[in-house]
C-alpha cells in the first residue's frame, strides 16, 4: 500500500509538473499569498485599522510580484531599493491628493518614468511598477499627510513579509527552477508519447481527436523546451553543462516529434505532411486505416508504452533488470538487423523508437549523471559511446556582440512611455468626469494594457480581455459582497484565494485574471465600507474608458501597427531560418556550420515572438476571417520549417563524432535553392516593391532514388537529411503563395 501511495504521489506530481512547467505559476501564487498572510498577521497583532490592513495586503502583493529577477542576490537588491521608492511614492500620493492639477501632472510623469524605466532591465521595470502601484495604493485608501507615519510602518511590514516569503519560506533558486523545468519536460515528453501510442489503434472516427491532442502536446513540449533554454545560463554553473543540456533537450524534442510523424506516415497511404502536426484543422493524412494487428503491430504498441515509461521514470527508479531490458530492446532498433518484418513505413517507426530511446538515454545522462552499465548490450554500449563522444566534442561558442538597439523615439521603451503618458492623461480627464473619487481605475487600465504589448492590435485585444474579465468579475463581486457582509476575516480569506487564482491563471488567460482581480476588489471595497453596486458598475465604465484611451494613444502617438510589427518579426524568423539551414547543410557537406544549437534556439525564440504578435490577427473577435486563416496557415508553415531546421541542425551537430554519419559535399547543392527562396520571401516582406522571385526546379526527393546519393553505410542518414530538405523546400514554396511572392525559372 505504501508503494502504491508513493506511486500515486509521483503520478500526481508529474501531472502538476506537466501542467505548470517549473511550478512557476504555483510558486508565484503561493509566495504572494504567503507574503500577504504574513503581513496581515503582523498588522492584526498590533491592532491596525481595516484600511491599513488593506494597504498592507496591497503593498505586500506589489512587493512580491513586481520582482522578476532570477538570481536571489539581485532580487534582494531590488527589494531593498523598492522600499524607499514605495515610501516616496506613498508620501507624494498623500501630499498631492488634495491638489488636483499638481497631483494629476505628477501621476502622468510617474507613469512615463515607470514605463521608460523598462529600458534598464528587470530592476528598472520592478522599481517603476512599485512606484506606480504604491501611488495607486495611496489613492485607493485615500491617504493623507496625517496617516503617513502609520502607512510607512504598514509598507515596511509588507516588504518584510515579502522578503520572508521569498527568501525564507518559499525560496526559489535558478538551479532549483531549472531542475523542476527539466522534470516538467520529461513529464510532457511522456504525455506526448502517450498520445502517440493511441495512433495505431485510433479508428477513423477517433483519429481527429488524437491528432488534436498530439498537436497540443507537441506545442506544450516545445514551450517547455524554450523555457529550459531561457533558464540554462542562470541555472547552471558551467557553460559546457548548459550547452550539453541544451543539446540533449533539443535531441529529445526532435526525436519525439519525428516519431509522431513516422507513426502518422505508417497509418497513411503516403508520407505525412509535417504541417499536420502544426496547423489546427489540417486534413487527416489520406488513406488512414487501422494497422493490421500482426506481430509487428503488437510489438509497436508494446514498445510505445515502454518508451513512455523510459522517458518518465525518475533516476531513482530507473534501475533494475526489467527497465534495462526495455532500454536495450529499444536501442537495438537502431541496428538494421534487429528490425521486425514489416512494411518500410512501420520499420521506420521502429527506427524512430530507437532514436527516441537514444535521446532518452542522452537526456538521462545529462540530467542524472552516469548510470549502471552492467546490463548493456552491444547496441546500448555503442549508443553510450556516441553520446560520450558528442559530450567531449562540445565547445563553448564565443559570446556574440549584442545587436544595436534603436535610439531616440524609435526605442520601444521611449515610444511606449510617450503613448501611455498621453493615454493616461486622457484617462485622468475622462475618469474625473465619470467620478472624482474613482478616476484612477481608468488610469490603471490604460497602464496595464501597455504592459507586455508592442502593437496597436495587441493593446486592443488586451483591453477587450480586461473589459470582459471586469464585467464578469463585477457580477461575482456583487454576489460575494452580499454573502460576506462585514465578516472581515472571511473576506480577507477570500481575497487570498482570489490573489492566488489571479497569479496562477495569469499566464493562461488574461480574461480570467481580470475576473479574479475585480472580484477581489469587490471584497476590498466591502472591507473599506465603500462597497455598492454602483461602485462596481463604475469600475466597468472606468475600465472601458481606460482601455479606449490606451488604444487611442497607441493608434495616434508613434503607432506601431500590427501589420508592421508582424512583418518585422516575420523577416527575423526567415533570416534565422536561412541562417540555420545554411549552417546545417554547410556542416553536413564538410564545412564549418558554427553554433547550430544556439542558432536553432534563436529561430525558435523568434518564432515564439511572431506567434504572440499575431494573436490580434487570429483572435476570434477579428472580423477578417480569411485573413485570420491565412495568418494561421503562415505560422503553421513556419513551425514546420522550424522543425526541419532544428532537425537539420541536430543532425549536423552529430557529424564530427557520430560513427554513422559522414559529410557529403553534394548536399550543398540541394540547399542553395531553399536558402535563396527564404531570402527572397524575406526581402519581399521587408519591401513589397522589391523585385524578387522564388526559384523552382526538380524535386529534392528525386535525389533519394537509388544511384544518386546513396552509399551502403551512410545512405539512411543522407536520406533523412534529404527528406528534411524536401519538406523544407515544400514549406518555403508554400509560404510564397500567401505572402504574394511569385515564382521564377529554375536555376
C-alpha positions in Angstrom: 0.0 0.0 0.0 2.9 2.3 0.8 4.4 1.7 -2.6 1.1 2.3 -4.3 0.7 5.6 -2.4 4.2 6.7 -3.3 3.5 5.8 -7.0 0.2 7.8 -6.8 2.1 10.9 -5.4 4.7 10.6 -8.2 1.9 10.5 -10.9 0.2 13.5 -9.3 3.5 15.4 -9.1 4.2 14.6 -12.8 0.8 15.8 -13.8 1.3 19.0 -11.9 4.8 19.4 -13.3 3.5 19.0 -16.8 0.6 21.4 -16.4 2.8 24.1 -14.7 6.4 23.7 -16.0 8.9 24.5 -13.3 5.9 25.1 -10.9 6.4 28.8 -11.8 2.7 29.7 -11.5 2.2 27.7 -8.3 5.3 29.3 -6.7 4.2 32.8 -7.7 0.7 32.4 -6.3 1.9 30.7 -3.1 4.6 33.3 -2.5 2.3 36.2 -3.0 -0.4 34.8 -0.8 2.2 33.9 1.9 3.6 37.4 1.9 0.1 38.9 2.3 -0.8 36.5 5.0 2.3 37.2 7.0 1.7 41.0 6.6 -1.9 40.7 7.7 -0.9 38.5 10.7 1.6 41.1 12.0 -0.7 44.1 11.3 -3.6 42.4 13.0 -1.5 41.5 16.0 -0.6 45.2 16.6 -4.2 46.2 16.0 -4.2 48.5 13.0 -7.5 49.5 11.4 -9.0 47.8 8.5 -8.0 50.4 5.9 -4.3 49.8 6.9 -4.8 46.1 6.6 -6.0 46.6 3.0 -3.0 48.9 2.4 -0.6 46.3 3.8 -2.1 43.5 1.7 -1.8 45.5 -1.5 1.8 46.6 -0.7 2.8 43.0 0.1 1.3 41.9 -3.2 3.2 44.6 -5.2 6.5 44.0 -3.4 6.2 40.3 -4.3 5.0 40.2 -7.9 7.0 43.2 -9.2 10.4 41.5 -8.8 11.1 39.1 -11.6 14.9 38.7 -11.5 16.2 35.1 -11.3 19.2 35.5 -9.0 18.3 35.8 -5.3 21.0 38.4 -4.7 19.6 40.7 -7.4 16.1 40.1 -6.0 17.3 41.2 -2.6 18.9 44.3 -4.0 15.8 45.3 -6.0 13.5 44.7 -2.9 15.8 46.9 -0.8 15.7 49.7 -3.4 12.0 49.2 -3.8 11.2 50.2 -0.1 12.4 53.8 -0.4 10.7 54.1 -3.8 7.5 52.9 -2.2 7.8 55.3 0.8 8.5 58.2 -1.5 5.6 57.3 -3.8 3.0 57.0 -0.9 4.3 60.3 0.5 3.8 62.1 -2.7 0.4 60.5 -3.2 -0.8 61.6 0.2 0.6 65.2 -0.2 -0.7 65.7 -3.7 -4.1 64.0 -3.1 -5.8 67.3 -2.4 -4.1 69.2 -5.2 -5.9 68.0 -8.3 -3.8 69.6 -11.1 -0.4 69.1 -9.4 -1.4 65.5 -8.5 -2.5 64.7 -12.0 0.6 66.1 -13.6 2.8 64.2 -11.2 0.9 61.0 -11.8 1.4 61.3 -15.6 5.1 62.0 -15.0 5.4 59.0 -12.7 3.7 56.8 -15.3 6.1 58.0 -18.0 9.1 57.3 -15.8 7.8 53.9 -14.8 7.4 52.7 -18.4 10.6 54.4 -19.5 12.4 52.5 -16.7 11.9 49.2 -18.6 14.9 50.1 -20.7 17.0 49.4 -17.6 16.0 45.7 -17.4 14.2 43.8 -14.7 15.3 46.1 -11.9 14.1 49.2 -13.7 10.8 47.5 -14.6 10.3 46.4 -10.9 11.1 49.8 -9.4 8.8 51.5 -11.9 6.0 49.1 -11.1 6.4 49.6 -7.3 6.4 53.3 -7.7 3.2 53.3 -9.8 1.3 50.7 -7.8 2.1 52.3 -4.4 0.9 55.7 -5.6 -2.2 54.0 -6.8 -2.5 52.4 -3.3 -2.4 55.9 -1.7 -5.3 56.9 -3.9 -7.2 53.7 -3.1 -7.0 54.1 0.7 -7.3 57.9 0.5 -4.0 58.5 2.2 -3.5 61.9 3.9 -0.4 63.5 5.4 -1.7 62.6 8.9 -1.8 58.9 8.0 1.7 58.8 6.5 3.6 57.6 9.7 1.2 54.6 10.0 1.4 53.9 6.3 5.2 53.9 6.5 5.0 51.2 9.1 2.5 49.2 7.1 4.6 49.3 4.0 7.7 48.3 6.0 5.9 45.3 7.4 4.7 44.4 3.9 8.2 44.5 2.4 9.5 42.4 5.4 6.7 39.9 4.8 7.5 39.8 1.1 11.2 39.2 1.9 10.4 36.4 4.4 8.1 34.6 1.9 10.7 35.0 -0.9 13.9 34.1 0.9 12.9 32.0 3.9 9.6 30.2 3.4 9.4 29.8 -0.3 13.0 30.2 -1.7 13.5 29.7 -5.4 16.9 29.4 -6.9 17.7 29.3 -10.6 19.2 25.8 -10.2 16.0 24.6 -8.5 13.7 26.2 -11.1 15.8 24.6 -13.9 15.6 21.2 -12.1 11.8 21.5 -11.9 11.6 22.6 -15.6 13.6 19.5 -16.6 11.2 17.3 -14.7 8.3 19.1 -16.4 10.0 18.4 -19.8 10.2 14.7 -19.0 6.6 14.6 -17.9 5.4 16.4 -21.1 7.6 14.2 -23.2 5.8 11.2 -21.6 2.4 12.8 -22.2 3.3 13.3 -25.9 4.4 9.6 -26.3 1.1 8.5 -24.6 -0.8 10.4 -27.2 1.3 8.9 -30.0 0.6 5.4 -28.6 -3.1 6.0 -29.3 -2.4 6.4 -33.0 -2.0 2.8 -34.0 -5.5 1.8 -32.7 -7.4 5.0 -33.4 -10.3 4.4 -35.8 -11.3 6.8 -38.5 -13.8 8.5 -36.1 -11.2 8.9 -33.4 -8.1 10.0 -35.3 -9.1 13.7 -35.5 -9.3 13.8 -31.7 -6.0 12.1 -31.3 -4.4 14.4 -33.8 -5.6 17.5 -32.0 -4.2 16.1 -28.7 -1.0 15.4 -30.5 -0.7 18.9 -31.8 -1.5 20.4 -28.3 1.1 18.2 -26.5 3.7 18.8 -29.2 3.3 22.5 -28.7 3.5 22.2 -24.9 6.7 20.2 -25.2 8.2 22.9 -27.4 7.1 25.6 -24.9 8.8 23.8 -22.0 12.0 23.3 -24.1 12.1 27.1 -24.7 11.6 27.7 -21.0 14.5 25.5 -20.2 16.7 27.1 -22.8 15.9 30.5 -21.2 17.0 29.3 -17.8 20.2 27.4 -18.6 22.6 30.4 -18.2 21.4 31.2 -14.7 20.6 27.6 -13.6 24.0 26.0 -14.4 27.4 26.9 -13.1 29.3 25.6 -16.2 28.7 26.8 -19.7 29.6 23.4 -21.0 26.9 21.8 -18.9 24.4 24.3 -20.1 25.3 23.6 -23.7 25.1 19.8 -23.1 21.6 20.2 -21.6 20.5 22.4 -24.4 21.6 19.8 -27.0 20.0 16.9 -25.1 16.7 18.7 -24.7 16.7 19.6 -28.4 17.5 16.0 -29.3 14.7 14.6 -27.2 12.2 17.1 -28.6 13.1 16.4 -32.2 13.1 12.6 -31.7 9.6 12.7 -30.2 8.2 14.9 -32.9 9.8 12.8 -35.6 8.3 9.6 -34.0 4.8 11.2 -34.3 5.3 11.9 -37.9 6.5 8.4 -38.6 3.5 6.9 -36.8 1.2 9.1 -38.9 3.0 8.0 -42.1 2.7 4.4 -41.1 -1.1 4.8 -40.9 -1.5 6.6 -44.3 -1.1 5.7 -47.9 1.6 8.3 -48.4 4.2 10.2 -46.4 2.6 12.5 -43.9 2.9 16.3 -44.5 4.7 17.8 -41.5 2.0 20.6 -41.5 -0.4 18.0 -40.0 1.3 18.5 -36.6 1.3 22.3 -36.7 -2.0 23.5 -38.3 -5.2 23.0 -36.3 -7.8 21.6 -38.6 -5.3 20.2 -41.1 -6.7 17.3 -43.0 -6.0 13.8 -41.8 -3.4 12.0 -43.9 -5.1 10.3 -46.9 -5.8 6.6 -46.7 -5.8 6.4 -43.0 -6.7 2.9 -41.8 -6.2 1.0 -38.6 -2.9 -1.0 -39.0 -3.1 -4.8 -39.3 -2.9 -6.5 -36.0 0.2 -8.6 -36.7 3.2 -9.3 -34.6 5.0 -6.1 -35.6 1.9 -4.0 -34.7 1.7 -5.7 -31.3 5.4 -5.0 -30.7 4.9 -1.4 -31.7 2.1 -0.9 -29.2 4.2 -2.6 -26.5 7.3 -0.5 -27.3 5.5 2.8 -27.4 4.2 2.1 -23.8 7.7 1.1 -22.8 9.2 4.3 -24.3 6.8 6.4 -22.2 7.9 4.6 -19.0 11.5 5.0 -20.0 11.0 8.8 -20.5 9.0 9.3 -17.3 10.8 7.2 -14.8 12.9 9.3 -12.4 16.6 8.5 -11.8 16.0 6.7 -8.5 13.5 4.4 -10.2 15.4 3.9 -13.5 17.5 0.9 -12.3 16.6 -2.7 -12.5 16.9 -5.6 -14.9 13.4 -5.1 -16.5 13.9 -1.5 -17.3 17.4 -2.2 -18.7 16.0 -4.9 -20.9 13.4 -2.4 -22.2 16.0 0.2 -22.9 18.3 -2.3 -24.6 15.5 -3.6 -26.8 14.5 -0.1 -28.0 18.1 0.9 -28.6 18.6 -2.3 -30.6 16.2 -0.9 -33.3 18.9 1.4 -34.3 20.6 -1.6 -35.9 19.0 -2.8 -39.2 19.3 -6.5 -38.3 17.0 -6.0 -35.2 14.1 -4.5 -37.1 11.0 -6.7 -37.3 9.5 -8.0 -40.5 7.1 -5.2 -41.6 6.4 -2.7 -44.2 9.1 0.0 -44.8 6.9 2.6 -43.1 6.4 0.5 -40.0 10.2 -0.3 -39.9 10.8 3.5 -40.0 8.7 3.8 -36.8 10.8 1.2 -35.1 13.9 3.2 -36.2 12.2 6.2 -34.7 11.7 4.3 -31.5 15.4 3.5 -31.4 16.4 7.2 -31.9 13.9 8.3 -29.3 15.3 5.8 -26.8 18.8 7.1 -27.6 17.6 10.7 -27.0 16.1 9.5 -23.7 19.4 7.9 -22.7 21.3 11.1 -23.5 18.7 13.2 -21.6 19.0 10.9 -18.6 22.8 11.0 -18.6 22.8 14.8 -18.9 20.2 15.3 -16.1 21.0 12.5 -13.7 24.7 11.6 -14.3 26.3 8.2 -15.0 24.0 5.1 -15.0 24.6 1.4 -14.3 26.1 -0.2 -17.4 26.2 -3.8 -16.2 23.3 -4.9 -18.3 24.2 -3.1 -21.5 24.0 -4.9 -24.8 26.5 -4.1 -27.7 23.8 -1.7 -29.2 23.4 0.1 -25.9 27.2 0.4 -25.5 27.5 1.9 -28.9 24.9 4.5 -28.1 26.7 5.4 -24.9 30.0 5.7 -26.8 28.3 8.0 -29.3 26.9 10.2 -26.6 30.2 10.3 -24.8 32.0 11.4 -28.0 29.4 14.1 -28.6 29.8 15.4 -25.0 33.5 15.5 -25.3 33.2 17.5 -28.6 31.1 20.3 -27.1 32.7 23.6 -27.5 31.7 26.8 -25.9 31.0 29.4 -28.6 32.2 32.9 -28.3 29.8 35.4 -26.9 28.1 37.3 -29.6 28.0 41.0 -29.6 24.6 42.4 -28.8 22.6 43.8 -31.6 22.5 47.6 -31.8 19.3 48.9 -30.2 17.2 51.7 -31.7 17.7 55.2 -30.3 15.5 58.2 -29.6 11.8 57.9 -30.3 12.4 54.6 -32.1 13.4 53.0 -28.8 10.4 50.8 -27.7 10.5 52.0 -24.1 10.5 55.7 -25.1 7.7 55.2 -27.5 5.6 53.2 -25.0 6.3 55.8 -22.3 5.0 58.6 -24.5 2.0 56.5 -25.5 1.0 55.6 -22.0 1.6 59.1 -20.8 -0.8 60.5 -23.4 -3.3 57.7 -22.8 -3.2 58.2 -19.1 -3.7 62.0 -19.5 -6.9 61.3 -21.4 -7.9 58.6 -18.9 -7.5 61.1 -16.0 -9.6 63.7 -17.7 -12.3 61.3 -18.7 -12.2 59.4 -15.5 -12.7 62.5 -13.4 -15.7 63.3 -15.5 -17.2 59.9 -14.5 -16.1 60.1 -10.9 -13.9 62.5 -8.9 -13.2 59.7 -6.4 -12.6 56.6 -8.6 -11.0 58.1 -11.7 -7.7 56.2 -11.1 -9.3 53.0 -12.3 -9.3 54.3 -15.9 -5.6 55.2 -15.5 -4.8 51.8 -14.1 -6.4 50.1 -17.1 -4.6 52.3 -19.5 -1.3 51.5 -17.8 -2.0 47.7 -17.7 -2.9 47.4 -21.4 0.5 48.7 -22.3 2.3 46.1 -20.2 4.0 43.4 -22.4 2.4 44.7 -25.6 4.1 46.2 -28.6 1.4 47.0 -31.2 -2.0 48.6 -31.5 -3.6 45.2 -32.2 -2.1 43.7 -29.1 -3.3 46.6 -26.9 -6.8 46.3 -28.4 -7.1 42.6 -27.7 -5.7 43.1 -24.1 -8.2 45.9 -23.5 -11.0 43.7 -24.7 -10.0 40.9 -22.5 -9.6 43.1 -19.4 -13.1 44.6 -20.0 -14.7 41.2 -20.4 -13.0 39.9 -17.2 -14.0 43.0 -15.4 -17.7 42.7 -16.3 -17.7 39.0 -15.2 -15.9 40.0 -12.0 -18.4 42.7 -11.1 -21.2 40.2 -11.3 -19.2 37.8 -9.0 -18.2 40.7 -6.7 -21.8 41.8 -6.2 -22.8 38.3 -5.2 -19.8 37.8 -2.9 -20.2 41.1 -1.2 -23.7 40.2 -0.3 -22.6 36.8 1.1 -19.6 38.1 3.1 -21.2 41.2 4.6 -19.0 42.6 7.3 -17.1 39.4 8.2 -13.7 40.9 7.9 -11.5 37.8 8.1 -13.8 35.8 5.9 -13.4 38.5 3.3 -9.6 38.5 3.7 -9.5 34.7 3.3 -11.4 35.0 0.1 -9.1 37.8 -1.0 -6.2 35.5 -0.5 -7.9 32.8 -2.6 -8.6 35.2 -5.4 -5.0 36.5 -5.3 -3.6 33.0 -5.7 -6.0 32.3 -8.5 -5.1 35.6 -10.2 -1.4 34.7 -10.3 -1.9 31.1 -11.1 -4.2 31.9 -14.1 -2.4 35.0 -15.3 -0.2 33.2 -17.9 -3.1 31.1 -19.1 -5.9 33.7 -19.5 -5.8 37.5 -19.1 -9.6 37.5 -19.0 -9.7 35.0 -16.1 -7.0 37.0 -14.3 -9.1 40.2 -14.7 -12.1 38.4 -13.3 -10.3 37.4 -10.1 -8.9 41.0 -9.7 -12.3 42.6 -10.0 -14.0 40.0 -7.7 -11.2 40.7 -5.1 -11.7 44.4 -5.4 -15.4 44.0 -4.6 -14.4 42.3 -1.3 -11.8 45.1 -0.6 -14.5 47.8 -1.1 -16.7 45.8 1.3 -13.9 45.9 3.9 -13.4 49.6 3.4 -17.2 50.2 3.8 -17.3 51.8 0.4 -19.0 49.0 -1.4 -22.1 49.4 -3.6 -23.3 48.0 -6.8 -22.9 51.5 -8.3 -19.1 51.4 -7.4 -18.6 48.2 -9.3 -20.6 49.4 -12.3 -18.5 52.5 -12.2 -15.4 50.2 -12.4 -16.7 48.8 -15.7 -17.2 52.3 -17.1 -13.7 53.4 -15.9 -12.2 50.2 -17.3 -13.8 50.7 -20.7 -12.7 54.3 -20.7 -9.1 53.4 -19.8 -8.9 50.7 -22.5 -10.3 53.1 -25.1 -7.7 55.8 -24.1 -4.9 53.2 -24.3 -6.0 52.1 -27.8 -6.4 55.7 -29.0 -2.9 56.7 -27.7 -1.3 53.6 -29.3 -3.0 54.4 -32.6 -2.1 58.1 -32.7 1.2 58.6 -30.8 4.1 57.0 -32.7 1.9 54.0 -33.7 3.3 50.5 -34.3 0.6 48.9 -36.4 0.1 45.1 -36.1 1.0 44.5 -39.7 4.3 46.4 -39.4 5.3 44.6 -36.3 4.4 41.1 -37.6 6.2 41.8 -40.8 9.4 42.8 -38.9 9.1 39.6 -36.8 8.4 37.5 -39.9 11.6 38.8 -41.5 13.5 38.0 -38.4 12.2 34.4 -38.4 13.0 34.0 -42.1 16.5 35.4 -41.6 17.2 32.9 -38.7 15.7 30.0 -40.7 18.0 30.8 -43.6 20.9 31.0 -41.2 20.2 27.7 -39.6 19.6 25.9 -42.9 22.7 27.2 -44.5 24.9 26.4 -41.5 23.5 22.9 -41.0 23.9 22.0 -44.7 27.4 23.5 -44.8 28.4 21.3 -41.9 26.7 18.2 -43.4 28.6 19.0 -46.6 32.0 19.0 -44.8 32.3 22.7 -43.9 32.0 24.5 -40.6 28.5 25.4 -39.6 29.1 27.2 -36.3 27.0 27.0 -33.2 23.9 25.4 -34.7 22.1 24.6 -31.5 22.2 28.2 -30.4 21.0 29.3 -33.9 18.1 26.9 -33.7 17.2 28.3 -30.3 17.2 31.8 -31.7 15.0 30.6 -34.5 12.5 29.1 -32.0 12.5 32.3 -29.9 11.9 34.5 -33.0 9.0 32.2 -34.0 7.5 32.4 -30.5 7.7 36.2 -30.6 5.9 36.2 -34.0 3.2 33.8 -32.7 2.5 36.1 -29.8 2.4 39.2 -32.1 -0.1 37.6 -34.5 -2.7 36.9 -31.7 -4.7 40.1 -32.6 -4.9 38.8 -36.2 -6.1 35.3 -35.1 -8.3 36.3 -32.2 -11.9 35.0 -32.5 -13.3 38.6 -32.5 -11.4 39.6 -35.6 -13.9 40.3 -38.4 -11.4 39.4 -41.2 -11.9 35.6 -41.3 -10.0 34.9 -44.4 -7.0 36.9 -43.1 -7.1 35.0 -39.8 -7.0 31.7 -41.7 -4.1 32.9 -43.8 -2.1 34.0 -40.8 -2.7 30.7 -39.1 -1.5 28.9 -42.2 1.6 31.0 -42.5 2.5 30.5 -38.8 1.9 26.7 -39.1 4.2 26.6 -42.2 6.9 28.5 -40.3 6.6 26.0 -37.4 7.0 23.2 -40.0 10.1 25.0 -41.4 11.5 25.4 -37.8 11.0 21.7 -37.1 13.0 20.8 -40.2 15.6 23.4 -39.4 16.0 22.1 -35.9 16.3 18.5 -37.2 19.0 19.5 -39.8 20.9 21.4 -37.1 20.7 18.5 -34.7 21.9 16.0 -37.3 24.8 18.3 -38.4 25.9 18.7 -34.7 26.4 14.9 -34.6 28.6 14.9 -37.6 32.1 15.2 -36.0 31.6 12.3 -33.6 28.9 10.0 -34.9 30.1 6.8 -36.5 27.0 6.5 -38.7 27.1 10.0 -40.3 29.6 11.2 -43.0 29.8 14.5 -44.7 28.5 14.6 -48.3 29.5 17.7 -50.4 26.6 17.0 -52.8 24.1 18.0 -50.1 25.1 21.7 -50.5 23.6 21.7 -54.0 20.2 20.6 -52.5 20.2 23.6 -50.2 21.0 26.5 -52.4 17.5 26.9 -53.9 15.9 26.7 -50.4 18.1 29.4 -48.9 17.6 31.6 -52.0 13.8 31.3 -51.7 13.8 32.0 -48.0 15.9 35.2 -48.6 13.6 36.2 -51.5 10.5 35.9 -49.3 12.2 37.9 -46.5 13.1 40.6 -49.0 9.6 40.8 -50.3 8.1 41.0 -46.8 10.6 43.8 -45.8 9.9 45.7 -49.1 6.9 44.6 -51.2 8.3 46.6 -54.1 11.5 44.5 -54.2 11.8 42.7 -57.5 12.3 39.1 -56.2 11.1 35.7 -57.3 11.3 32.3 -55.8 13.0 29.6 -57.9 11.6 26.2 -58.8 13.4 23.1 -60.0 13.5 19.4 -59.8 12.2 17.9 -56.6 14.9 17.2 -53.9 13.1 13.9 -53.3 14.4 12.8 -56.7 17.8 12.6 -55.2 16.6 9.8 -53.0 16.4 7.5 -55.9 19.0 4.7 -56.0 22.3 5.6 -57.5 22.2 9.3 -56.7 23.5 10.0 -53.2 23.1 6.5 -51.6 26.1 4.7 -50.1 25.9 1.4 -48.3 26.9 2.8 -44.9 25.6 6.4 -44.8 22.6 6.2 -47.1 19.9 6.2 -44.4 21.2 9.3 -42.7 21.6 11.1 -46.0 18.0 10.0 -46.9 16.8 11.6 -43.7 18.6 14.9 -44.4 17.2 15.0 -47.9 13.7 14.3 -46.7 14.1 17.2 -44.3 15.3 19.4 -47.1 12.4 18.2 -49.3 9.8 19.1 -46.7 11.6 22.4 -46.0 11.6 23.2 -49.8 7.8 22.4 -50.0 7.0 24.5 -46.9 9.0 27.5 -48.1 7.3 27.3 -51.5 4.0 27.2 -49.7 4.9 30.4 -47.8 5.4 32.2 -51.1 1.8 32.0 -52.1 0.0 33.6 -49.1 2.8 36.2 -48.9 2.5 37.2 -52.5 5.8 36.1 -53.9 5.8 35.0 -57.5 7.7 32.0 -58.9 10.6 32.2 -61.3 12.5 29.9 -63.6 14.6 27.1 -62.3 18.3 27.7 -61.6 
